[in-house]
């Protein structure tokens, strides 16, 4: 059973997250010949205060 984890900053509309899950699932099915029912996609949305780049939280970036 393929399990795919996606980590991203929160704030995208639910329909975009749904489309992401659908597209990732379809790609895994096509690439691995895996049954669609066996594919799991986990989306972890984090607040900007918990996501940093170059030592600076995303919440402080302009």
C-alpha positions as CSV (number, residue, x, y, z in Angstrom):
1,X,0.0,0.0,0.0
2,X,1.7,3.2,-1.1
3,X,1.5,6.0,1.5
4,X,2.4,9.5,0.3
5,X,2.9,12.4,2.8
6,X,2.7,16.0,1.7
7,X,3.9,18.8,4.1
8,X,2.8,22.3,3.2
9,X,2.0,25.7,4.7
10,X,-1.7,26.0,5.6
11,X,-4.0,28.3,3.8
12,X,-5.0,26.6,0.6
13,X,-8.8,26.2,-0.1
14,X,-10.2,22.7,0.6
15,X,-10.9,22.2,-3.1
16,X,-7.2,22.7,-3.9
17,X,-6.2,20.1,-1.3
18,X,-8.8,17.7,-2.7
19,X,-7.5,18.2,-6.2
20,X,-3.9,17.6,-4.9
21,X,-5.0,14.3,-3.3
22,X,-6.8,13.2,-6.4
23,X,-3.9,14.0,-8.7
24,X,-1.3,12.4,-6.5
25,X,-3.4,9.3,-6.3
26,X,-3.9,9.1,-10.0
27,X,-0.1,9.5,-10.6
28,X,0.8,6.7,-8.1
29,X,-1.8,4.4,-9.7
30,X,-0.4,5.1,-13.2
31,X,3.3,4.9,-12.2
32,X,3.2,1.9,-9.8
33,X,0.2,0.0,-11.3
34,X,-1.2,0.1,-7.8
35,X,-4.9,-0.3,-7.1
36,X,-6.5,3.1,-6.5
37,X,-8.1,1.7,-3.2
38,X,-4.6,1.0,-1.8
39,X,-3.2,4.5,-2.3
40,X,-3.1,6.7,0.9
41,X,-2.3,10.4,0.7
42,X,-1.6,12.3,4.0
43,X,-1.6,16.1,3.8
44,X,0.0,17.9,6.7
45,X,-0.7,21.6,6.8
46,X,1.4,23.6,9.1
47,X,1.0,27.2,10.3
48,X,3.6,29.7,9.0
49,X,5.0,30.0,12.5
50,X,6.0,26.4,12.3
51,X,7.7,26.5,8.9
52,X,11.2,28.1,8.6
53,X,13.6,28.7,5.8
54,X,17.1,30.0,6.3
55,X,16.5,30.4,10.1
56,X,13.4,32.6,9.7
57,X,9.8,31.5,10.2
58,X,7.6,31.9,7.1
59,X,5.3,34.1,9.2
60,X,8.1,36.7,9.4
61,X,8.9,36.7,5.7
62,X,7.6,39.4,3.5
